[in-house]
């Protein structure tokens, strides 16, 4: 049987990875997953999916805790600054030895049992680093979901991401194909890693078609809202750097009968800041963790979806085909309010999005959508069919991947 090895490390595994693996399995491949510190508490249970023929997940050694924690930027204090500087220096000098130590890669090789694989799919920078650390890999199919370049604020700020970028750049010659969302993101990745010999496979972040039996009144039932209340949903991580305070400030100017709902991970402090910024406007902060399977019900309960990203990096600006929330909104016929960034033009052209030049324009966008909500909702569903339907997008991508697959030995 043909085999594929999937590698991931130091980032939660995105559900899109499982969708790709599932289609490859339908084509007769045996899929083996090996991961390091990549558990996703908000994603589906990997063992329950029935996709992977074997799953080998390891935690990083305890002595790596300080390095892994360096994703969280220390604030203030001479001691913390010295620790951060020493951590950054150690990771810059010895990224492979520190992040993928021999005891870990040795355990993984033993678990893999010396099996041959047709090819390796490395997920983002961590998966790339792990694949190279395991050794014996000639060609890698690199699945890029986060576009953290050398100059990105995340790469420059967080030592772990910077170290993983260094490893990624050193091993870029192993990348044969890059699975990436669209041409704009490919051009950025190609220039950042100097991928002169690699070829792109375009795969937008996608969703499978909606189930017909999903109930549509999630928020009304949960908070006892009247049936006439309309929901403006901001789905995803609720953090100040994602603009949640400015969004909350705009809520007082929403049209009558609208309720702004934030749903996603959020700290106590951020929730208090949101409610303070809202100044009595109808705002809900929903922090309850839900099962992955409940996402559809939650999104289906909205009338309009916010897809707001700051312009700090290319990873956030070029999100027209890489945003999970956009695919989810359109799947359920929710028109989108988003910033006027490159890669969003198709949403505006297909009349399912209102693009804004500043967050203070959110109420104007909602008012414009409300005037033609039914038509825009139909357009959202059609846009989903045109661009974000997973079964079609995955099949096209897998055909390209398999057309270029060459058997190799990864022992």
LUMROKE-686895 format. One record per residue (C-alpha): residue in one letter; z, x, y. Coordinates in steps of 0.2 Angstrom, whole numbers, padded with zeros to 4 digits, always signed. Layout:
N
AZXY
...
% end
This chain:
411
X+0000+0000+0000
X-0004+0006+0018
X+0011+0011+0028
X+0016+0011+0046
X+0031+0020+0054
X+0038+0012+0070
X+0050+0023+0080
X+0062+0018+0094
X+0077+0026+0103
X+0089+0024+0117
X+0082+0008+0123
X+0084-0010+0116
X+0069-0015+0106
X+0058-0027+0115
X+0053-0043+0105
X+0035-0039+0108
X+0037-0024+0096
X+0041-0037+0082
X+0026-0048+0086
X+0015-0033+0084
X+0023-0027+0068
X+0021-0045+0061
X+0002-0045+0064
X+0000-0028+0056
X+0010-0034+0041
X-0002-0049+0040
X-0016-0036+0038
X-0008-0029+0023
X+0003-0015+0030
X+0020-0010+0025
X+0031-0008+0040
X+0046+0004+0041
X+0057+0004+0056
X+0068+0019+0061
X+0078+0018+0077
X+0092+0027+0086
X+0104+0018+0098
X+0091+0004+0101
X+0100-0012+0096
X+0095-0027+0107
X+0109-0039+0109
X+0097-0052+0118
X+0083-0050+0105
X+0081-0058+0088
X+0089-0051+0072
X+0078-0038+0065
X+0084-0041+0047
X+0081-0060+0049
X+0063-0058+0054
X+0056-0053+0037
X+0044-0042+0045
X+0050-0024+0041
X+0050-0018+0023
X+0064-0006+0028
X+0075-0004+0043
X+0084+0013+0046
X+0095+0011+0062
X+0107+0025+0067
X+0120+0027+0081
X+0120+0043+0090
X+0134+0055+0086
X+0150+0052+0095
X+0149+0068+0105
X+0133+0061+0113
X+0143+0047+0121
X+0144+0056+0138
X+0125+0060+0138
X+0120+0042+0134
X+0132+0035+0147
X+0123+0045+0160
X+0111+0031+0161
X+0124+0024+0172
X+0124+0033+0189
X+0141+0040+0193
X+0147+0035+0211
X+0157+0046+0222
X+0170+0059+0219
X+0168+0078+0217
X+0172+0078+0198
X+0159+0064+0194
X+0146+0074+0204
X+0149+0090+0195
X+0149+0080+0178
X+0132+0072+0183
X+0125+0089+0188
X+0130+0097+0172
X+0124+0083+0161
X+0107+0083+0170
X+0106+0102+0168
X+0110+0101+0149
X+0097+0087+0146
X+0084+0096+0156
X+0086+0112+0146
X+0089+0105+0129
X+0082+0087+0128
X+0076+0087+0110
X+0092+0097+0103
X+0104+0085+0112
X+0096+0068+0111
X+0088+0071+0093
X+0100+0083+0084
X+0096+0090+0067
X+0110+0080+0059
X+0102+0064+0065
X+0084+0068+0061
X+0089+0075+0044
X+0098+0058+0040
X+0082+0049+0045
X+0070+0060+0035
X+0082+0057+0020
X+0081+0039+0022
X+0062+0039+0024
X+0061+0048+0007
X+0046+0059+0011
X+0034+0044+0011
X+0017+0045+0018
X+0012+0034+0033
X-0005+0029+0039
X+0001+0031+0057
X+0016+0030+0068
X+0019+0018+0082
X+0031+0026+0095
X+0040+0013+0107
X+0041+0020+0124
X+0049+0037+0128
X+0063+0036+0116
X+0052+0032+0101
X+0040+0046+0107
X+0054+0058+0107
X+0060+0053+0090
X+0043+0053+0082
X+0041+0071+0088
X+0058+0076+0082
X+0055+0070+0065
X+0040+0082+0064
X+0024+0081+0054
X+0016+0069+0065
X-0002+0073+0071
X-0007+0057+0080
X+0004+0044+0088
X+0000+0026+0094
X+0011+0025+0109
X+0017+0008+0114
X+0021+0008+0133
X+0032-0006+0139
X+0042+0003+0153
X+0031+0013+0165
X+0044+0026+0171
X+0033+0040+0178
X+0039+0057+0184
X+0041+0051+0201
X+0049+0034+0197
X+0066+0031+0205
X+0073+0028+0187
X+0067+0044+0180
X+0073+0054+0195
X+0090+0045+0196
X+0096+0044+0178
X+0097+0060+0168
X+0093+0052+0151
X+0077+0044+0157
X+0072+0061+0165
X+0075+0070+0149
X+0065+0058+0139
X+0051+0059+0151
X+0051+0078+0149
X+0050+0076+0130
X+0036+0063+0132
X+0026+0075+0143
X+0028+0090+0131
X+0022+0079+0117
X+0008+0069+0126
X-0005+0078+0116
X+0000+0069+0101
X-0004+0052+0109
X-0021+0046+0102
X-0020+0028+0107
X-0009+0020+0121
X-0005+0002+0118
X-0002-0004+0136
X-0003-0021+0146
X-0018-0018+0157
X-0030-0006+0166
X-0019-0003+0181
X-0004+0002+0170
X-0015+0013+0159
X-0022+0022+0174
X-0004+0026+0180
X+0001+0032+0163
X-0015+0042+0160
X-0012+0052+0176
X+0007+0054+0173
X+0005+0061+0156
X-0013+0069+0158
X-0019+0059+0143
X-0037+0066+0143
X-0040+0063+0125
X-0031+0046+0122
X-0038+0029+0122
X-0031+0013+0129
X-0028-0003+0119
X-0024-0018+0131
X-0010-0029+0125
X-0002-0040+0139
X+0016-0045+0136
X+0013-0062+0127
X+0021-0077+0119
X+0016-0088+0105
X+0011-0106+0109
X+0025-0118+0113
X+0032-0130+0100
X+0030-0148+0103
X+0047-0153+0099
X+0057-0143+0112
X+0067-0154+0123
X+0064-0153+0142
X+0081-0157+0150
X+0091-0142+0147
X+0098-0139+0164
X+0101-0157+0168
X+0111-0160+0152
X+0121-0144+0154
X+0126-0147+0172
X+0125-0166+0173
X+0111-0166+0186
X+0101-0182+0190
X+0084-0184+0182
X+0076-0182+0200
X+0083-0165+0202
X+0070-0151+0201
X+0074-0134+0195
X+0069-0117+0202
X+0073-0104+0189
X+0076-0086+0191
X+0077-0079+0173
X+0082-0062+0168
X+0094-0049+0174
X+0104-0055+0189
X+0106-0039+0199
X+0106-0035+0217
X+0092-0022+0215
X+0082-0037+0208
X+0083-0046+0224
X+0096-0059+0219
X+0106-0059+0235
X+0091-0062+0246
X+0084-0075+0234
X+0101-0084+0235
X+0101-0083+0254
X+0084-0092+0254
X+0091-0107+0244
X+0098-0116+0259
X+0079-0119+0265
X+0073-0126+0248
X+0065-0143+0249
X+0077-0158+0246
X+0081-0161+0228
X+0079-0144+0222
X+0092-0133+0213
X+0091-0114+0212
X+0097-0107+0195
X+0100-0089+0190
X+0101-0086+0172
X+0104-0069+0164
X+0117-0055+0163
X+0127-0054+0179
X+0144-0046+0184
X+0158-0055+0192
X+0155-0046+0209
X+0137-0051+0209
X+0140-0069+0205
X+0153-0070+0220
X+0140-0061+0231
X+0126-0074+0226
X+0137-0089+0230
X+0143-0081+0246
X+0125-0078+0251
X+0120-0096+0246
X+0133-0102+0259
X+0135-0119+0251
X+0117-0121+0246
X+0114-0129+0228
X+0114-0113+0218
X+0120-0111+0199
X+0124-0094+0191
X+0122-0096+0172
X+0129-0081+0163
X+0131-0088+0146
X+0123-0078+0132
X+0111-0088+0122
X+0102-0086+0105
X+0085-0078+0106
X+0078-0094+0099
X+0085-0104+0114
X+0074-0096+0127
X+0060-0109+0125
X+0072-0123+0129
X+0080-0115+0144
X+0063-0111+0151
X+0056-0128+0147
X+0070-0136+0158
X+0063-0128+0174
X+0050-0134+0186
X+0045-0118+0195
X+0049-0100+0190
X+0053-0085+0200
X+0046-0068+0195
X+0053-0057+0208
X+0052-0038+0207
X+0056-0025+0220
X+0043-0013+0226
X+0053+0003+0221
X+0041+0009+0208
X+0024+0006+0199
X+0034-0001+0184
X+0040-0016+0195
X+0024-0018+0205
X+0012-0018+0191
X+0020-0033+0182
X+0006-0046+0181
X+0003-0043+0163
X+0019-0034+0158
X+0032-0047+0163
X+0040-0057+0149
X+0046-0070+0161
X+0029-0074+0168
X+0022-0077+0150
X+0037-0088+0147
X+0035-0098+0163
X+0017-0101+0160
X+0019-0106+0142
X+0030-0121+0148
X+0019-0126+0162
X+0030-0119+0176
X+0020-0112+0191
X+0026-0096+0197
X+0032-0089+0214
X+0030-0070+0214
X+0027-0056+0226
X+0010-0051+0232
X+0007-0036+0221
X-0009-0029+0212
X-0011-0036+0195
X-0006-0054+0201
X-0022-0059+0208
X-0028-0069+0192
X-0012-0080+0194
X-0017-0085+0211
X-0035-0087+0207
X-0031-0099+0193
X-0019-0109+0205
X-0003-0107+0195
X+0006-0095+0206
X+0010-0094+0225
X+0011-0076+0230
X+0023-0072+0244
X+0025-0057+0256
X+0044-0058+0258
X+0058-0067+0249
X+0062-0078+0264
X+0045-0086+0260
X+0052-0093+0244
X+0056-0111+0251
X+0038-0112+0258
X+0031-0107+0241
X+0041-0120+0232
X+0036-0134+0245
X+0018-0129+0243
X+0019-0130+0224
X+0029-0147+0224
X+0015-0155+0234
X+0003-0152+0219
X+0016-0149+0205
X+0007-0158+0191
X-0010-0150+0194
X-0002-0133+0196
X+0008-0136+0180
X-0008-0139+0170
X-0016-0124+0178
X-0001-0114+0172
X-0003-0119+0154
X-0022-0115+0155
X-0018-0098+0162
X-0006-0095+0147
X-0020-0099+0136
X-0032-0088+0145
X-0021-0072+0146
X-0004-0073+0138
X-0006-0082+0121
X+0001-0070+0108
X-0009-0074+0093
X-0025-0071+0101
X-0020-0055+0111
X-0011-0047+0096
X-0026-0050+0084
X-0038-0042+0097
X-0026-0027+0099
X-0023-0025+0080
X-0042-0024+0077
X-0043-0010+0089
X-0028-0001+0082
X-0034-0002+0064
X-0051+0003+0069
X-0045+0020+0074
X-0031+0022+0061
X-0033+0038+0051
X-0021+0042+0036
X-0009+0056+0040
X+0007+0064+0032
X+0023+0062+0042
X+0035+0070+0030
% end
